[in-house]
Amino acid sequence: MLSRPNPNSLAAIVTSWLAALSAGIVTLGIIACGQGVGAMLGGCRWIGVTLPLHRQPWALVNQPSLAFSTDGAAIGYWLGGTLACLLVATLVIPFVPRLRGLTSELLAIQISWMASVLGLGWMALLDPWDGHLSRSLRLHEMSPALVWLLPVLGAWAALIPTLRLLALVRGAQPQLGRSGRVLTVVIHLVLPACVWITGGLVMISRTSSVNNGTLLEGLLPFEALWPPVLAAALPSVAALTMAWLAFPRAWVHHLEPVSLRSGVLLMVCAAALVGFQLTLGGPSGQGTCRGVLWAHANSRNNLRPWVTPVSILGASALPGIDDSSPGGE
């Protein structure tokens, strides 16, 4: 029977955390796919992908020329992942059709939330030397401070999943006070984001201990890591502020409560996505991580030095572009 289930029930909270695990990995894929599509629109051939936790995900491509990185056609290559995250963060909740159930709503909320926090916040500032937008700004001799526009957009986009979560809660707990609303946002949104970021920090620490070519090269840990941590915190601050100030109208549609069947399906999906991430971006030793190639890589590929390519479908990798060259990306 349809009802207004309580998102703060134990079953709903566990479901929300499983959805957050799945949504975080989906966000990594969104970044890489956005860049891959943008690169193809600019004339590249998309040949593979890598989805690490301690670096920005990359679409592995063969570039049409050595100077491609500074061409106007490369705008999709540099900004495609960011644009994809922004579109997902803002559009998945209001426009993507889904089943009328609490599980579906929580999954949509988490996908929107992780695209805001991870895609536009944490990942966007994670690599000051070789991040998508950071590298593009350096190549075009623009102010590196412009990269902070992304977490600002992330903070704005994060209000969408926050308001939907609070609307669902009001349908079940209309008298919930400010402290209860803030606690709801902490449990469903802030805590999973902190777990994801902690996982990234652990990976950075592990790779830094065995590989000098890391995010920490030439920087103290605090100098390298405070920007992405602050960038990830901005959406959380926006969400907590919204929870303190506002309690939106209750979600008027009836929803099916969390069921054992939906929980098991989500658990299987989360486990499959974890395996997917480990295959496409898991650690491979000596501070590197895996990347998958499904097509041959020529001498103009953009494979990063920290990627260990795993070839499928008979693909092979040739040496990539010299990163020190003006167009070497």
N, C-alpha and C positions, 0 to 999 in steps of 0.2 A: 504494500500500500504506500502511495506517495505521501510524503510528510516534509516537515522542515527539520531535518536532523541537526544535531548540535556539532559544529566543527571543533568544539573544545572537549568532546568525548575522547576517551583514551584511544578507541579504534580510529577515530578521525585523525587524531594527532599522529599516530603511527603511520597511517595512510599518507598524511601530508609529508612526513619525513621520507618515506619511500618515493613519493613524487618528487621531492627536492633532489634526492640522489639521481633519479632519472633525468630530471630537468637540467641539472648541472652538466651532465654528459651531453645531453641534447644541445646545450648552449655551445659547448666546444665544437660540435658538428656544425652548428649554425654559422659560427665564425669562419670555419674552414670552407664551408659550402658557399657562403657569401663571397669570400675572396676568390674561390674557384670560378664562380659564375662571372664575377667582375673581370677576372683575368681573361676568360674566354671572350668576353665582349671586347676586350682590348687587343685581341689577336693571339693570345697565348693558347697552348694546348695543355689542358689539365691532365696530369699524369699520376697524381697520387695525393696523399694527405698524411699529416701527422697531428695527433691530438694529445699533446703533453699537458700535465697539470702545472708545471713550473715555468712554462713559456706560453706565448700566444700560439694558438693552433695555426697551422699553415696549410694552404693548398699548394701542393708541389706542382710546378708547371714548367714547361719549356717556353722560354720567352722568344718573341719574334726577332729581337735584336739585342745587342749588348747595351744599347742606350735606352732600352724600353722603360726602365724604372723612372726616368726623368721625363718621359713623353707624356703628353696630355692623355693618351689612350690608356695610361696606367692608373687613372683615377679609380677605376673599378677594382683594380688589383689591390690598391692601398686602402680603399674605403669600403669595399664590398662587405667585409665581415662586420664592420661597425654599422653600416646601413641595415644589414640583415637583422642584427640584434635589436636595433631601434624599431624596425617594423614589427618584429615578433613581440617585443615588449609592449608595444602600444596597441597592436591589432588582435592578438590571439584571444584575449578575453571578450572583447565586444563583438568580434566578427567571425571567429572560427566556429562552425557548427560542432556540437558534441552532444552526447547523451545527457539527459536530465538526471544526473546523479551527483551526490556530493563528491564521489571519487573523481569524476570528470572535472568538476569545478576546481577541486584542489590541485589537480594536475595542471589545468590551465593557469591557475594562480601561480604555481611554482615555476612554470616555464616562463611566464612573463616576468616574475621576480628575478630568476636567475639570469635572464637576458639583460636585465637592468643592472644587477649587482656584479655579476661576473663578466658579462660581455661588454658593458659600457663603463664598468668601474675597475674591478680588479685586473682583468686581462688587458684592458686598454692601456694601463700604465705599468704593466708588469716588467716590460723590457725597455729600459730607457735608450738602449743602443740599437736594437733590432726589432722593436715593435712595429706594427703596421703603420700607424699614424706617426709615431715618433721618427721612424726611419724616413718616411716621406717628407716630414717637416725639415729634417736635416738635409736631405737631398735638394730641397728647394730653397734652402737657406731662410726658412721661416722660423718664427719664435717657437721654441719647444713648449712654451707655456700654453699654446693653443690646444695641446692634448687634453688640458683640463676641461675643455668644453664637453668631452664625452661623459665624465662622471656627473657633470651638472645635468646633462640630458638624462643620464641614468637615474638621478634623484627625482627628476620630474616624472619619468616613466614609471618609477617604482610606486608612485601614488595610485596607479591603476590597480595592480593586484592588492594593494593595501585596502583600498576602498571596497573592492569586491569581497575580500575576506571579512571585513567589518560588517558589510551588508548581510552576509551569510550568518554571522554571529548574532546580529540583531534579530534576525528571524527566529532564532532559538532562545536567545537570552536578551530580551528587549530592555531589561533593567540593568544591564551590565554597566558598571561605572568606569571612570577613566583608568584606574589602575588595572582593572580587568581587561580593558581594551589594549592597553600597552602590553600586558602580559601575553595576551593572545598573539600580538604581532611578534613579540620576542620568541615565543614557542614555535610558531608556524614559519616565520620568515627570517628573523635575525639569527637564531640559533643554527639553522641549516647552513646559512651563508657563512657563519663563523667556522663551522666544521669544514666547509669547502676550502676556505682561505687557509685554515690551519694545515690542511692536507697539502696545499701548494707550498706553504712555508717549509714543511717537513721535506718535501721533494727538493726545494731549493737548497736547504741545508745539506742534504745528502749529496747532491750533485756538486756542490761547492767544495766539499771535502775531498773529491777525487778528480776534479776537472777545473783547471784554471780558467777556461773559456766560459765562464758563467756570468750570470747577472751581477755577481759581486766583484767581478774583475775590476780592479782599480778603485773600488769604492768600499767604504765600511758597510757592514750589513744594514745599519740604520739608514744610511744615505741612500742605499739602493731600494730598500723595502718600504720606507714610510710613504712614498707616493702611492703605490698600489693599495696599501692598507687604508690610507685616508680616502682614496677614490672609492673603495668598496664600502667605507663607512658612511659616505654621503647619502646613498639611497636608504640605508638603515636609519640614519638620523631623520630623513624626510618622512619615512614610514612611521617612526615612533612619534614624531611631532604631529602627524595627521591623526594617529590613534588618540593622542592626548586632546586634540582640539575638536575633533569631529566624530560623530557617530551617524553614518549615512542611513538613509531609509532602508528598511528590511528588504531583502530579496524576495520578490513577490511570488516567484514560481516555486511550486513544490518540487522537491528533489528526493530521489531514492537515497536512503541511508547507505552508509558503507556496509558492504556485505563481505562474507568470507570469500566468495567467488571473485569479487573485484579486487580484494586485497591480495589474493594469491596471484591473480593475473598481473597486478602491479609489481609484486615481488619478483615474479619470473622476468618481467620486462626490465626491472632494475638490475637483476643479476646478469641478464644478457647484455645490457648496456655497459656494465662494468667490464665484462669480458671483451666487448667491442673496444672500449677505451684502452685496455691493457694491450690489445693487439695492435691498435693504431697509434699508440702514444706512450706505452708503458716503458719503464726503464730497461735499458739493454746493456748496462755495464759501462764503466769508465765515464760516468757522468752524461752519457748520451741516452736518447730515447728512440723508440721505433718510429718508423714511418713506412707506409705501404705504397708501393709503386704498382700501378696496373698497366702502365705503358712505358715504352723506352724513354729514358732521360738522355737528352743530347748535351752538348757542351754548354748550352745556354740555359741549363736548368737552374732552379733557385734552391736546391737542397742546402740546408744550413749545416754548418760543421758539427752541430750537436745531434744531427739526425742519422740514425743507422737505418738505411733503407732495406726493406724486406720486399723482394720482388715476387709478384704473382703474375699469372698468365704469361709467363715467359719474358717479363719485362727485365730490363737491365739499366744500371746507372753508370753514366760516364762522369768524369770530374765536372763539378759545377763551375759557375762563373767566379772569378776572383772577386771576393767581397771588397777589396780595396779599390776596385775600379769605379769610376763615376757612375756607371750604369749597372754595376754588378749587384743584382738582387735576385 
